Amino acid sequence: MSVSSVKQESMPKTIYLCAISNVLSGSCKEDCSFCTQSSKYKTDIQRYNFKSPATVIEEAKKAKANKAIGFCLVTSGAGLDKKRKTYMLNLLEELQKEELELNFIGCNGLASLDDLKELKKAGLGSYNHNLESSKDYYKKICSTHSWDERYKTAQAVKESGLKLCSGGIFGMGESEKDREDFINSLAELKPDSVAVNFYVPNPALPLKQNTITKNQAKEIVSEIKIRLPKSRIMIAGGREYMFDNLEEVFECGANSIVIGDYLTTKGEKEDKDIKMIEKLGLKIAKSCDGA
């Protein structure tokens, strides 16, 4: 099917772009079998301490120039401890001074309601905390914290007044029932945005391969769109491995993508994605309300 002939009913009219800044990399002591940032596994990634505010500000300006409306600040580690919280509060203060009109998103692991309220007061607009998989399957891929802790944090995000982005990773060896249960849990949470990732194998990780096909990936996105019709569906990590082009992504009903690189893997070139969105005749949102 040619780009010009795409008239699918599921094709969104407006696309939301989000960029990621990995502000603290590779320092996590958790044993999540799917994560390259776990210090338990000898993955070949960049590992560094907190980025300077000046560096993050430059990345935020680049995100804005690439038409992103969301800018996600990610810290590796189990949760928002005192050191990470202090860093995030200071960073948000510096970012606010730039008046970039970006929605700042925290992705800092397990967090209490009080800490989330502090971040909101400092200028955070959303918080990303993924369930990752079903409750039953999660204990097979992580032993250092529980799925229930993750779900509790997602609930706290909603209670804090922050917008919730929650999702997970498909293709980690989970069964079809696990995927159904996982999507059911997301439907219960009703997040503002659902982050859909697909497992990207790394030779140093215990999980050696992605266990779903490209057709299954499309079916998963379509099902999430049906089950969570009011949520923004964002395709994130693994997109380039499971979809041949953006046209396929949007035909499934997704209306948001990560633009640029991911946490530890390379993404598509920003200008290529922007040109394809424009070629499809779709609008790139200038704000979170779609304006």
Secondary structure, DSSP 4 states (H G I P E B T S, - for coil): --GGG---TT--SEEEEEEEEEEEBS-B----TT-TTBTTS------BSPPPHHHHHHHHHHHHHTT-SEEEEEE-SSB--HHHHHHHHHHHHHHHHT----EEEEE-SB--HHHHHHHHHTT--EEE---BS-HHHHHHH--SS-HHHHHHHHHHHHHHTPEEE--EEE-SS--HHHHHHHHHHHHHH--SEEEEEE----TTSS--S--S-HHHHHHHHHHHHHH-TTSEEEE-TTHHHH-SSHHHHHHTT--EEE-S--SSS----HHHHHHHHHHTTPEEPSSTT--
